[in-house]
Amino acid sequence: MSNHGQEFGRLVEIVATLRGPDGCPWDRDQTLRSLSQFVLEESYEVVDAIERGDLDALREEIGDHIFEGVFLAQIASDLGPFDVADALRTVSDKLIRRHPHVFRNDGVVHDAASKERAPSADAALSRWDAQKAEERAAAGQTGQALGGLAKGLPALLLAYKLGKRAAAAGFDWSKATDVIEKIEEEVAELRDAIERHPCDAGHAEEEMGDLLFAIANLSRKLGIEPEAALRRASQKFTGRFNAMEATIAASRRRMREMSLEELEREWQRTKSRERTDQF
């Protein structure tokens, strides 16, 4: 057995022991639903390690992420429907099925000169999407272009994916500037809701949702994944705010005692120093 196979088998045995009668009481108490929050947390920690470029942390986070999958499979095995081997077989079969430009039906790789090979990444993605569509049709999931998306997706990412599905069905803006006009329209409607109905939080929430949905679609038109873009913006804001806070503290001032104008001047100085340090 290869080393990765040995290590995976070891992890499966460890998780089975933890769930067993002589294992950990906390692990035995977990359910598929109770683990959901941890699966999401580990996913975000993997993404964080990638975006920080921390490969040491990434090694650990990938391990944690795989562990959560094995843990879920062990709970399912305890309940009876399937075990980790079934889950692995399912994903392997799916990967072969959705890569007809790489694998033959029997799982053997096409010859390098085969006409079945995809000439580009776009062609490969097109074949993947076509195979998914065939699978949905075979499962009776026809007539709903927006069906099948996970309800637990982050809201911004869900909006982005909904826009992609709608665009694939032909319902889309012609160009990115058209979406900008839609955003300006939504901003005006939000401003109107705030000014004319200041006590109607529900109305403002609806208009804010429309604005965010339009922004997610602008990201799509520009080829930008909005979750990643917003995370980077949040990280940039955090770095600048921390630097500004440190500068203010070093001058023995307190942010809460400063005017908004003074804080804005410090913010602009922080941004200027940041640009200077980049060159």
C-alpha positions in Angstrom: 0.0 0.0 0.0 1.3 3.5 -0.8 2.2 5.9 2.0 -0.9 8.1 1.5 -3.1 5.0 1.5 -1.5 3.9 4.8 -2.0 7.3 6.4 -5.6 7.5 5.2 -6.3 4.0 6.6 -4.7 5.0 9.9 -7.0 8.1 10.1 -10.1 6.0 9.4 -9.1 3.6 12.2 -8.4 6.4 14.7 -11.8 8.0 14.0 -13.5 4.6 14.3 -11.8 4.2 17.7 -12.8 7.6 18.9 -16.4 6.8 18.0 -16.2 3.3 19.6 -17.2 2.2 23.1 -13.7 2.8 24.4 -13.3 6.1 22.6 -14.0 9.7 23.4 -17.4 10.7 24.9 -17.5 13.9 23.0 -16.8 12.2 19.7 -19.5 9.6 20.4 -22.0 12.3 21.1 -21.6 14.1 17.7 -24.2 13.9 14.9 -24.1 14.8 11.3 -25.9 18.1 12.2 -23.6 19.0 15.1 -20.5 18.6 12.9 -21.8 21.0 10.2 -20.4 24.1 11.9 -17.0 22.5 12.2 -17.0 21.5 8.5 -17.6 25.1 7.6 -15.0 26.4 10.0 -12.3 24.0 8.7 -13.2 25.0 5.1 -12.6 28.7 5.9 -9.3 27.9 7.7 -8.1 26.1 4.6 -8.9 29.2 2.5 -7.3 31.5 5.0 -4.0 29.5 4.9 -4.1 29.6 1.1 -4.6 33.3 1.0 -1.9 33.9 3.5 0.5 31.7 1.5 1.3 29.8 4.7 2.1 26.2 3.5 2.9 24.9 6.9 -0.5 26.0 8.2 -2.1 24.6 4.9 -0.7 21.2 5.6 -2.4 21.1 9.0 -5.6 22.6 7.7 -5.9 20.2 4.9 -5.5 17.4 7.4 -8.2 18.8 9.6 -10.5 19.2 6.6 -10.0 15.6 5.5 -10.6 14.5 9.1 -14.0 16.2 9.1 -15.0 14.2 6.0 -13.8 11.0 7.6 -15.7 11.9 10.8 -18.9 12.5 8.9 -18.5 9.2 7.0 -17.9 7.3 10.3 -21.1 8.7 11.8 -23.0 7.6 8.6 -21.4 4.2 8.9 -22.6 4.0 12.5 -26.1 4.8 11.3 -25.9 2.2 8.5 -26.4 3.9 5.1 -22.7 4.0 3.9 -19.1 4.2 5.1 -16.0 6.1 4.0 -15.1 3.5 1.3 -18.6 4.1 -0.3 -18.0 7.9 -0.2 -14.6 7.5 -1.8 -15.9 5.2 -4.5 -18.7 7.6 -5.3 -16.3 10.6 -5.8 -13.8 8.5 -7.8 -16.6 7.3 -10.1 -17.9 10.8 -10.5 -14.5 12.2 -11.3 -14.0 9.6 -14.0 -17.5 10.2 -15.4 -17.2 13.9 -15.5 -13.8 13.9 -17.2 -14.6 12.0 -20.4 -11.7 14.1 -22.0 -9.3 12.3 -19.7 -10.8 8.9 -18.9 -12.5 6.2 -21.0 -15.6 4.6 -19.5 -13.5 1.9 -18.0 -11.3 4.4 -16.2 -8.3 4.0 -18.5 -6.7 7.3 -19.5 -7.0 8.4 -23.1 -3.9 8.3 -25.3 -2.2 11.7 -25.4 -3.1 12.0 -29.1 -6.7 11.0 -28.6 -9.3 13.3 -30.2 -11.3 12.9 -26.9 -8.7 15.1 -25.2 -9.9 18.7 -24.2 -7.9 21.3 -26.1 -8.2 23.9 -23.4 -9.4 24.6 -19.9 -12.6 26.2 -21.2 -13.3 23.1 -23.3 -12.7 20.9 -20.3 -15.1 23.0 -18.2 -17.7 22.9 -20.9 -17.6 19.1 -21.0 -17.8 19.0 -17.2 -20.9 21.2 -17.2 -22.5 19.1 -20.0 -21.9 15.9 -18.0 -23.5 17.5 -14.9 -26.5 18.5 -17.0 -26.9 15.0 -18.3 -26.7 13.6 -14.7 -29.4 16.1 -13.5 -31.6 15.1 -16.5 -31.1 11.4 -15.7 -32.1 12.1 -12.1 -35.2 13.9 -13.2 -33.9 17.3 -12.2 -35.0 19.1 -15.4 -36.6 22.5 -16.0 -34.9 24.3 -13.1 -31.8 26.2 -14.0 -31.4 27.4 -10.5 -31.9 24.0 -8.8 -29.4 22.0 -6.9 -27.4 24.8 -5.3 -26.5 24.2 -1.6 -28.6 26.3 0.7 -25.7 26.5 3.2 -23.5 28.5 0.8 -22.4 32.0 2.0 -25.0 34.4 0.8 -22.6 36.4 -1.5 -21.3 33.2 -3.1 -24.8 31.9 -3.5 -25.8 35.1 -5.4 -22.7 34.8 -7.6 -23.6 31.2 -8.5 -27.3 32.0 -9.1 -26.2 34.7 -11.5 -24.0 32.2 -13.3 -26.9 29.7 -13.6 -29.2 32.4 -14.9 -26.6 33.7 -17.4 -26.1 30.1 -18.7 -29.9 30.0 -19.3 -29.6 33.3 -21.4 -30.8 35.7 -18.7 -28.0 38.2 -18.3 -26.8 41.7 -18.9 -25.0 42.3 -22.2 -21.9 43.9 -20.6 -20.5 44.8 -17.2 -21.4 48.5 -17.5 -25.0 47.5 -17.7 -24.7 46.0 -14.2 -23.1 49.2 -12.9 -26.2 51.0 -14.1 -28.3 48.5 -12.2 -26.1 49.0 -9.1 -26.6 52.8 -9.3 -30.4 52.2 -9.6 -30.3 50.0 -6.5 -28.2 52.6 -4.6 -30.9 55.2 -5.4 -33.7 52.9 -4.2 -31.8 52.2 -1.0 -31.3 55.9 -0.4 -34.9 56.5 -1.0 -35.9 53.8 1.4 -33.7 55.3 4.1 -34.8 58.9 3.6 -38.6 58.3 3.1 -39.0 55.3 5.5 -36.3 55.7 8.2 -38.2 53.5 10.6 -38.9 50.7 8.1 -35.9 48.4 8.6 -37.5 45.6 6.5 -37.7 47.9 3.4 -34.1 49.0 3.8 -33.0 45.3 4.2 -34.8 44.3 1.0 -33.1 47.2 -0.9 -29.7 46.4 0.6 -30.2 42.8 -0.5 -31.0 43.9 -4.0 -27.8 46.0 -4.1 -25.6 43.2 -2.8 -27.1 40.8 -5.4 -26.3 43.3 -8.2 -22.8 43.7 -6.9 -22.3 39.9 -6.9 -23.4 39.9 -10.5 -21.0 42.6 -11.4 -18.2 40.5 -9.9 -19.4 37.6 -12.1 -19.3 39.8 -15.2 -15.8 40.9 -14.4 -14.6 37.3 -13.8 -14.0 38.0 -10.1 -15.1 35.6 -7.3 -16.8 38.0 -4.8 -16.1 36.0 -1.7 -12.4 36.0 -2.3 -12.4 39.7 -3.3 -14.3 40.7 -0.2 -12.0 38.6 2.1 -9.0 40.4 0.6 -10.7 43.7 1.1 -11.4 42.8 4.7 -7.8 41.7 5.3 -6.6 45.0 3.7 -8.9 47.0 5.9 -7.8 45.1 9.0 -4.1 45.7 8.2 -4.6 49.4 7.6 -6.8 49.9 10.7 -4.3 48.1 12.9 -1.5 50.2 11.6 -3.5 53.4 12.1 -4.4 52.3 15.6 -0.8 51.6 16.5 0.3 55.0 15.2 -2.3 56.7 17.3 -1.4 54.7 20.4 2.3 55.6 19.9 1.4 59.2 19.9 -0.5 58.7 23.2 -3.8 59.6 21.8 -7.1 57.7 22.0 -9.2 57.0 18.9 -12.4 57.5 20.8 -11.3 61.0 21.8 -10.4 62.0 18.2 -12.7 63.7 15.7 -13.8 62.0 12.6 -11.7 64.5 10.6 -8.6 63.6 12.6 -9.2 59.9 12.1 -9.7 60.4 8.4 -6.3 62.2 8.2 -4.6 59.4 10.0 -6.3 56.9 7.7 -5.0 58.7 4.6 -1.5 58.9 6.1 -1.6 55.1 6.8 -2.6 54.5 3.2 0.2 56.8 1.9 2.8 54.9 4.0 1.5 51.6 2.7 1.9 52.8 -0.9 5.4 54.1 -0.1 6.4 50.7 1.4 5.4 48.9 -1.7 8.0 50.7 -3.8 
